[in-house]
Amino acid sequence: MRITLPRRTLVAAAAVSALLLAACGTTENPADTAGPSTGVSSGPVDLTDERGKVHLDAPAKAVVSLEWGLTEGLVALGVKPVGQADVKGYNNYDTVAPIDASTPDVGTRGEPSVDAIVALKPDLVVTTTDLPENVIASLAGQVPVIALRGSDGTDPIGYMKRTVQTLAQATGTQAQGEKLIADFDAKITAGKDALAKAGKKNAPFTMSDGWIDSGTVSVRMYTPGSFFGGVAAELGLENQWTTGGDKDYGLAQTDIEGLTKITNPETTFLYVANDADGGPAFVKALTGNAVWKQLPFTKAENLHRIPDGIWMFGGPPSAGAYVDAVVAAFTG
């Protein structure tokens, strides 16, 4: 499912057990296929994505990315994409891991140009299964393709880590992949400690974004199955909106009146309102609403806007930036 909002298309330990990897069908056991984890590997690469087996004659160096979360993962691994879907959009919404503005643009994430991609002669194209299967199949008939889910609503953080491992295996950057995962785990530990010291252990919260359509305010809630919800769960926070999320991205939709279901008076309301996507108008519509003014977190002024540029469906860089933003909201 491709998640959309007006003017944009939205849409996820240093080792993970071989059993878990096999069960999710995302990658082979790195110990069996990736070689030593302490250097850049070379030679053939064999792994499994969401469509089946993928073989590369050698770790990919020239990679085209068709989804922003995967792009962020590549950048964090030190792999500069040679082509990107919606370069300008990516740099607007993911400032924690920007790419060169001159990177060749191969179209939108929902409708990339197969011809433009093939013309770049990439070693590999990475995408998500949100892209129509006929487009993926067309690409896979001409260049190697890895297709992963954008996230997994049953285990968003686990899938983020497995995505990092898969991208690292495909590009021969396993050591950096292990470091990214270890750094994320350390960031979580430090964040939990900071929250505990501030007396915010297990604090209640919600996370949302939203938009205005024909004058009607829609609010999108990030359940525990969402990327942001998963990060907050790692921090030990208690999400007050636990139902209605889709199977991939863990997102649920409501309206201002629906927010009256949040009754815990200690709840902190976190939200995204990107300037590039009409965020100020969304906030104005909320704050001018009579129901909104009576909500417990509004009356208590437990409201915190997350900084722009943290991709809501990203990888370790956005996850780390979100940890920092959440900790600042609760302890500042």
C-alpha positions as CSV (number, residue, x, y, z in Angstrom):
1,M,0.0,0.0,0.0
2,R,1.4,3.4,-1.0
3,I,0.6,6.0,1.6
4,T,-0.3,9.4,0.2
5,L,-0.9,12.9,1.5
6,P,-1.6,16.1,-0.6
7,R,1.5,17.2,-2.5
8,R,3.5,14.2,-1.5
9,T,3.6,10.4,-1.5
10,L,4.4,8.9,1.9
11,V,4.2,5.7,2.5
12,A,9.9,0.8,8.2
13,A,21.3,-5.5,17.8
14,A,24.3,-6.1,15.7
15,A,23.0,-9.6,14.8
16,V,19.6,-11.0,14.2
17,S,19.1,-14.8,14.4
18,A,19.1,-16.9,11.3
19,L,15.7,-18.3,12.2
20,L,14.2,-14.8,12.3
21,L,15.7,-13.8,9.0
22,A,14.5,-17.0,7.3
23,A,11.0,-16.6,8.7
24,C,10.6,-13.0,7.4
25,G,12.0,-14.0,4.0
26,T,14.0,-10.8,3.7
27,T,17.6,-12.0,3.5
28,E,19.7,-15.1,3.9
29,N,21.7,-15.8,7.0
30,P,24.6,-13.3,6.7
31,A,26.9,-15.9,8.1
32,D,26.1,-18.1,5.1
33,T,26.3,-15.6,2.3
34,A,28.0,-12.4,3.3
35,G,31.4,-13.5,4.4
36,P,33.2,-11.9,7.3
37,S,31.5,-9.0,8.9
38,T,34.6,-6.9,9.6
39,G,35.3,-5.6,6.1
40,V,33.9,-4.8,2.6
41,S,33.0,-8.1,1.0
42,S,33.6,-9.0,-2.6
43,G,32.6,-11.8,-4.9
44,P,29.1,-13.1,-5.7
45,V,26.1,-12.1,-3.5
46,D,23.1,-14.3,-3.0
47,L,20.2,-13.1,-0.9
48,T,16.4,-13.3,-0.7
49,D,14.0,-10.3,-1.0
50,E,10.2,-10.2,-0.8
51,R,10.0,-11.6,-4.3
52,G,12.5,-14.5,-4.1
53,K,16.1,-15.2,-4.7
54,V,18.4,-12.4,-6.0
55,H,21.9,-13.0,-7.3
56,L,24.6,-10.4,-7.9
57,D,27.9,-11.2,-9.5
58,A,29.6,-8.8,-7.1
59,P,28.5,-6.3,-4.4
60,A,26.6,-3.4,-6.1
61,K,28.4,-0.1,-6.4
62,A,26.0,1.8,-8.8
63,V,22.6,1.7,-7.1
64,V,19.4,3.4,-8.1
65,S,16.8,3.8,-5.3
66,L,13.1,4.2,-5.8
67,E,12.0,4.6,-2.2
68,W,13.2,7.2,0.3
69,G,13.6,4.9,3.3
70,L,15.9,2.7,1.2
71,T,17.8,5.8,0.0
72,E,18.4,6.8,3.6
73,G,19.7,3.4,4.4
74,L,22.1,3.5,1.4
75,V,23.4,6.9,2.4
76,A,24.0,5.8,5.9
77,L,26.0,2.8,4.6
78,G,28.1,5.2,2.6
79,V,26.6,4.3,-0.8
80,K,25.7,7.3,-3.0
81,P,22.8,6.5,-5.3
82,V,23.5,7.0,-9.0
83,G,19.8,7.6,-9.6
84,Q,16.9,8.5,-7.3
85,A,13.1,8.8,-7.5
86,D,12.0,12.4,-6.7
87,V,15.4,13.9,-5.7
88,K,13.9,17.2,-4.6
89,G,11.1,15.6,-2.6
90,Y,13.6,13.3,-0.8
91,N,15.8,16.3,0.2
92,N,12.8,18.2,1.4
93,Y,11.5,15.4,3.7
94,D,14.8,13.7,4.7
95,T,17.3,16.3,5.8
96,V,19.1,13.9,8.2
97,A,20.6,12.0,5.2
98,P,20.5,14.2,2.2
99,I,21.7,13.3,-1.3
100,D,23.4,15.5,-3.9
101,A,20.8,17.6,-5.6
102,S,22.4,16.8,-9.0
103,T,21.7,13.1,-8.6
104,P,19.8,11.9,-11.7
105,D,16.1,11.9,-11.1
106,V,14.3,8.9,-12.5
107,G,10.7,10.0,-11.9
108,T,8.3,9.7,-9.0
109,R,8.3,6.9,-6.5
110,G,4.9,5.7,-7.7
111,E,5.7,6.0,-11.4
112,P,9.5,5.8,-12.1
113,S,10.8,5.8,-15.6
114,V,12.1,2.3,-16.5
115,D,13.9,3.7,-19.5
116,A,15.7,6.4,-17.3
117,I,16.7,3.8,-14.8
118,V,18.1,1.3,-17.3
119,A,20.0,4.1,-19.1
120,L,22.0,4.7,-15.9
121,K,23.3,1.1,-16.2
122,P,23.0,0.4,-12.5
123,D,24.4,-2.7,-10.8
124,L,21.2,-2.8,-8.7
125,V,17.8,-1.1,-8.3
126,V,16.3,-1.1,-4.8
127,T,12.6,-0.5,-4.3
128,T,9.7,-1.5,-2.1
129,T,6.8,-3.8,-2.9
130,D,4.6,-0.7,-2.9
131,L,5.7,-0.2,-6.5
132,P,3.3,-2.1,-8.8
133,E,4.5,-5.6,-9.6
134,N,4.4,-5.1,-13.3
135,V,6.9,-2.2,-13.0
136,I,9.2,-4.3,-10.7
137,A,9.0,-7.2,-13.1
138,S,9.8,-4.9,-16.1
139,L,12.9,-3.6,-14.2
140,A,14.0,-7.1,-13.0
141,G,14.0,-8.3,-16.6
142,Q,16.7,-5.8,-17.4
143,V,18.7,-5.0,-14.2
144,P,19.1,-6.7,-10.8
145,V,16.3,-5.6,-8.4
146,I,15.8,-5.9,-4.7
147,A,12.2,-5.4,-3.5
148,L,11.6,-5.0,0.2
149,R,8.5,-4.0,2.2
150,G,8.4,-0.4,3.2
151,S,8.0,-1.6,6.8
152,D,6.3,-4.3,8.8
153,G,3.5,-3.4,11.2
154,T,4.2,-6.4,13.3
155,D,7.9,-5.5,13.9
156,P,8.9,-2.2,12.5
157,I,12.2,-1.9,14.2
158,G,13.2,-5.5,13.5
159,Y,12.3,-5.0,9.8
160,M,14.3,-1.7,9.7
161,K,17.4,-3.7,11.0
162,R,16.9,-6.5,8.5
163,T,16.6,-3.9,5.7
164,V,19.9,-2.4,6.8
165,Q,21.4,-5.9,6.7
166,T,20.0,-6.7,3.3
167,L,21.3,-3.4,1.8
168,A,24.6,-3.9,3.4
169,Q,24.9,-7.4,2.1
170,A,24.0,-6.3,-1.4
171,T,26.5,-3.4,-1.4
172,G,29.4,-5.2,0.5
173,T,29.1,-2.8,3.5
174,Q,28.3,-5.3,6.2
175,A,30.7,-3.7,8.7
176,Q,29.0,-0.3,8.4
177,G,25.6,-2.0,8.6
178,E,26.5,-3.6,11.9
179,K,27.7,-0.3,13.2
180,L,24.5,1.4,12.2
181,I,22.5,-1.1,14.1
182,A,24.8,-1.0,17.1
183,D,24.7,2.8,17.1
184,F,20.9,2.7,17.0
185,D,20.7,0.4,20.0
186,A,23.1,2.6,21.9
187,K,21.0,5.6,21.1
188,I,17.9,3.8,22.5
189,T,19.7,2.9,25.7
190,A,20.9,6.5,26.2
191,G,17.4,7.8,25.4
192,K,15.7,5.4,27.9
193,D,18.2,6.5,30.6
194,A,17.5,10.2,29.9
195,L,13.7,9.6,30.1
196,A,14.1,7.7,33.4
197,K,16.2,10.4,34.9
198,A,13.5,12.9,34.0
199,G,10.8,10.8,35.6
200,K,9.3,10.0,32.2
201,K,9.8,6.2,32.2
202,N,6.7,4.6,30.6
203,A,5.2,8.0,29.9
204,P,2.0,8.0,27.8
205,F,2.1,9.7,24.4
206,T,0.6,9.7,20.9
207,M,2.2,10.5,17.6
208,S,0.4,11.9,14.6
209,D,0.5,14.0,11.4
210,G,-2.4,15.2,9.3
211,W,-3.7,17.3,6.4
212,I,-6.7,19.3,5.3
213,D,-8.9,18.0,2.4
214,S,-11.8,20.3,1.3
215,G,-11.8,22.0,4.6
216,T,-11.9,18.8,6.6
217,V,-9.1,18.0,9.0
218,S,-7.8,14.4,8.8
219,V,-5.5,13.2,11.5
220,R,-3.2,10.2,11.0
221,M,-2.1,8.3,14.1
222,Y,1.1,6.3,14.4
223,T,0.3,3.1,16.2
224,P,2.9,0.8,17.9
225,G,3.2,-0.9,14.4
226,S,4.5,2.3,12.8
227,F,8.1,3.3,12.4
228,F,7.9,6.2,14.9
229,G,5.6,4.1,17.1
230,G,8.2,1.3,17.1
231,V,11.0,3.7,18.1
232,A,9.0,5.1,20.9
233,A,8.2,1.5,22.1
234,E,11.9,0.8,22.2
235,L,12.2,3.9,24.5
236,G,9.6,2.4,26.8
237,L,6.9,5.0,26.1
238,E,3.3,3.9,26.2
239,N,1.4,4.6,23.0
240,Q,-2.2,5.7,23.7
241,W,-3.4,4.9,20.2
242,T,-3.0,1.2,19.6
243,T,-5.6,0.2,17.0
244,G,-6.5,0.6,13.4
245,G,-3.0,0.6,11.9
246,D,-2.4,-0.9,8.4
247,K,-0.3,-4.1,8.2
248,D,2.8,-2.4,6.7
249,Y,3.1,1.1,8.1
250,G,1.0,0.9,11.2
251,L,-1.0,4.0,10.4
252,A,-4.5,4.7,11.5
253,Q,-6.8,7.6,10.5
254,T,-9.2,9.7,12.6
255,D,-10.4,13.2,12.9
256,I,-10.3,15.9,15.6
257,E,-13.4,14.4,17.3
258,G,-11.7,11.0,17.3
259,L,-9.0,12.4,19.5
260,T,-11.4,12.5,22.4
261,K,-10.6,8.7,22.8
262,I,-7.3,9.8,24.3
263,T,-8.3,10.2,27.9
264,N,-5.1,9.8,29.9
265,P,-4.5,13.3,31.2
266,E,-0.7,12.7,31.3
267,T,-0.5,12.1,27.6
268,T,2.0,14.0,25.5
269,F,0.8,14.7,21.9
270,L,3.7,14.6,19.5
271,Y,3.0,15.6,15.9
272,V,4.6,16.2,12.5
273,A,3.7,19.4,10.6
274,N,6.2,19.8,7.8
275,D,6.3,23.3,6.3
276,A,6.8,21.7,2.9
277,D,3.4,20.0,3.1
278,G,1.0,22.6,4.5
279,G,1.9,21.9,8.1
280,P,1.1,25.5,9.3
281,A,-2.4,25.2,7.8
282,F,-3.0,21.9,9.6
283,V,-1.8,23.3,12.9
284,K,-4.0,26.4,12.5
285,A,-7.1,24.2,11.8
286,L,-6.3,22.2,14.9
287,T,-5.8,25.1,17.3
288,G,-8.9,26.9,16.1
289,N,-11.1,23.9,16.8
290,A,-13.3,23.9,19.9
291,V,-13.0,20.2,20.4
292,W,-9.2,20.4,20.2
293,K,-9.1,23.1,22.8
294,Q,-10.9,20.8,25.3
295,L,-8.6,17.8,24.9
296,P,-6.6,17.0,28.0
297,F,-3.2,17.2,26.4
298,T,-4.1,20.6,24.8
299,K,-5.3,22.0,28.1
300,A,-2.2,20.8,29.8
301,E,0.0,22.1,27.0
302,N,1.6,18.7,26.4
303,L,2.1,19.4,22.7
304,H,5.3,19.0,20.9
305,R,6.0,19.4,17.2
306,I,8.7,17.0,15.8
307,P,11.4,18.9,13.7
308,D,11.0,18.8,10.0
309,G,13.3,16.6,7.9
310,I,13.0,13.3,9.9
311,W,11.5,10.8,7.5
312,M,8.6,9.0,9.0
313,F,9.4,5.8,7.2
314,G,13.1,5.9,7.3
315,G,16.1,4.0,8.6
316,P,18.7,4.4,11.4
317,P,19.4,8.1,10.8
318,S,15.8,9.1,11.1
319,A,15.3,6.7,13.9
320,G,18.1,8.3,15.8
321,A,16.9,11.8,15.1
322,Y,13.4,10.9,16.3
323,V,14.9,9.5,19.5
324,D,16.6,12.9,20.1
325,A,13.4,14.8,19.3
326,V,11.3,12.6,21.6
327,V,13.7,12.9,24.5
328,A,13.9,16.6,24.0
329,A,10.1,16.9,24.1
330,F,9.8,15.0,27.3
331,T,12.8,16.4,29.1
332,G,13.2,19.9,27.8
